Amino acid sequence: MSDELTRRVFGGCIIYVATLIRFTFLYRTRKRSMQTVQHLPLARGAATISSWSWFALLAFAPFAGWIPVDDMPVPAEWRSALAICGALLLLTSVALFLACHVALGEFWNGEPGLRVGHELVLRGPYRWIRHPMYTSFFVGYLGALALLQSWVFLIPIVFAPGFHIMASVEEAILGRQFQKGYAAYRLVAGRFLPRAPALLRRSMPPEGT
């Protein structure tokens, strides 16, 4: 994984797959209209810059000269191992991204809010993490940085705090909608990472309560 072109193409392929996943499920969500939505211009703007800069940087990475690579002061003997770790993180990121979309189905939306007939989704990665889709981005950011080892891949990380604000608002909305069911869920699932006890639990609060 030390060859620059291989790393560029790999990163591009990963993000093209992620883009296909996003637009496939975006089309499916049109079947279910929004019931309520809370607009957060600053937080949403930061999160959008964060995610779309990641998408764009990796999408253009295969075109040599468009996106800088290897401009970070990383020892030469570490570059290959770091690139392999980055590739594994990117694979993990896109796999988690897909799992989140499959679990949410028609209930995914890009801003905090509820769709008509919204359910409290507790399947897939949502069994252990309340915002695993955001986690998939964070893992992907680290993966891109490790794979291509360029300062430009710090841009998504700089704007990532927007996701934290959005997550807080989403939890407030879900808490009002599902009340005790969501309160119980928060005790089991971590915000961006699993809680250690959650991995050992077998029982979860019923969906939609």
NORHU-V418799 format. One record per pair of residues at least 24 apart in sequence whose ideal C-beta (glycine too) atoms are under 8 Angstrom apart, sorted by sequence separation. I is the first residue (numbers start at 1). J is the second residue. D is the distance in whole Angstrom. If there is no record, write none. Layout:
[[I	J	D] [I	J	D]]
//
This chain:
[[100	124	7] [167	191	6] [181	205	5] [99	124	5] [100	125	6] [108	133	8] [138	163	8] [167	192	8] [180	205	8] [181	206	7] [99	125	5] [100	126	8] [137	163	7] [181	208	7] [181	209	4] [96	125	6] [104	133	8] [134	163	5] [180	209	7] [178	208	7] [178	209	7] [100	132	5] [101	133	8] [131	163	8] [134	166	8] [99	132	7] [100	133	4] [134	167	6] [19	55	6] [96	132	6] [97	133	7] [100	136	6] [131	167	5] [18	55	7] [96	133	8] [130	167	7] [15	54	8] [96	135	7] [97	136	4] [131	170	7] [15	55	6] [19	59	7] [96	136	4] [97	137	8] [130	171	7] [94	136	8] [15	58	4] [16	59	7] [93	136	5] [96	139	7] [97	140	8] [14	58	7] [15	59	5] [93	137	7] [12	58	6] [93	139	4] [94	140	7] [11	58	5] [12	59	6] [92	139	6] [93	140	3] [12	60	8] [12	61	5] [11	61	5] [12	62	4] [89	139	5] [90	140	6] [93	143	6] [11	62	8] [89	140	7] [92	143	7] [91	143	8] [8	61	5] [9	62	5] [89	142	5] [90	143	4] [8	62	5] [89	143	3] [90	144	7] [112	166	6] [120	174	7] [138	192	7] [8	63	8] [88	143	7] [111	166	8] [130	185	7] [8	64	7] [86	142	8] [87	143	7] [130	186	7] [86	143	5] [89	146	6] [90	147	6] [112	169	4] [120	177	8] [135	192	5] [85	143	8] [86	144	7] [89	147	8] [112	170	4] [120	178	5] [134	192	6] [135	193	7] [5	64	7] [8	67	8] [86	145	7] [114	173	6] [118	177	7] [130	189	5] [4	64	8] [86	146	3] [87	147	6] [113	173	7] [114	174	8] [128	188	8] [129	189	6] [130	190	7] [131	191	6] [132	192	8] [8	69	7] [85	146	5] [86	147	3] [112	173	6] [120	181	6] [128	189	6] [129	190	6] [130	191	5] [131	192	6] [7	69	7] [86	148	7] [120	182	6] [127	189	7] [128	190	7] [129	191	7] [130	192	8] [83	146	7] [86	149	8] [114	177	6] [122	185	7] [126	189	7] [129	192	7] [82	146	5] [83	147	5] [129	193	7] [4	69	6] [82	147	8] [83	148	8] [120	185	7] [129	194	6] [4	70	7] [44	110	8] [83	149	7] [128	194	4] [44	111	6] [82	149	7] [128	195	7] [79	149	7] [128	198	5] [40	111	7] [127	198	8] [128	199	7] [37	109	7] [39	111	6] [40	112	7] [21	94	7] [38	111	7] [32	106	4] [37	111	5] [38	112	5] [18	93	8] [22	97	8] [31	106	6] [32	107	7] [34	109	6] [37	112	7] [38	113	6] [74	149	5] [7	83	6] [14	90	5] [18	94	5] [21	97	6] [25	101	4] [37	113	3] [2	79	6] [10	87	6] [14	91	7] [17	94	6] [21	98	5] [24	101	8] [28	105	7] [29	106	6] [36	113	5] [37	114	8] [72	149	5] [127	204	6] [2	80	4] [28	106	6] [29	107	8] [35	113	7] [36	114	5] [70	148	7] [71	149	8] [72	150	6] [1	80	6] [7	86	8] [11	90	7] [14	93	8] [18	97	6] [22	101	8] [25	104	8] [29	108	6] [34	113	6] [35	114	5] [69	148	5] [70	149	5] [71	150	5] [72	151	6] [7	87	8] [10	90	8] [14	94	6] [21	101	6] [25	105	8] [29	109	7] [34	114	7] [35	115	6] [69	149	7] [70	150	7] [71	151	6] [2	83	7] [34	115	6] [35	116	5] [67	148	7] [69	150	5] [1	83	4] [26	108	8] [33	115	7] [34	116	8] [68	150	5] [122	204	5] [1	84	5] [25	108	6] [32	115	5] [33	116	5] [35	118	7] [54	137	7] [67	150	7] [68	151	7] [122	205	7] [32	116	6] [68	152	6] [123	207	8] [32	117	7] [67	152	6] [120	205	8] [122	207	5] [1	87	6] [29	115	7] [51	137	6] [54	140	6] [58	144	6] [121	207	7] [50	137	7] [54	141	6] [57	144	7] [61	148	6] [120	207	6] [119	207	6] [120	208	6] [119	208	5] [120	209	7] [54	144	6] [50	141	8] [57	152	6] [57	153	6] [57	155	7] [54	153	8] [57	156	8] [54	155	8] [53	155	5] [54	156	4] [53	156	5] [50	155	8] [51	156	7] [49	155	8] [50	156	5] [53	159	7] [49	156	8] [50	157	8] [50	158	8] [50	159	4] [49	159	5] [50	160	5] [47	159	7] [50	162	6] [46	159	5] [47	160	8] [49	162	8] [50	163	7] [46	160	8] [48	162	8] [46	161	7] [47	162	4] [46	162	3] [47	163	5] [45	162	7] [44	162	7] [43	162	5] [46	165	8] [47	166	6] [42	162	7] [18	140	8] [43	165	4] [44	166	7] [42	165	8] [43	166	5] [40	165	7] [40	166	6] [43	169	8] [40	169	6] [38	169	6] [11	144	6] [38	173	7] [11	147	6] [10	147	7] [11	148	6] [36	173	7] [7	147	5] [8	148	7] [7	148	6] [1	147	8]]
//
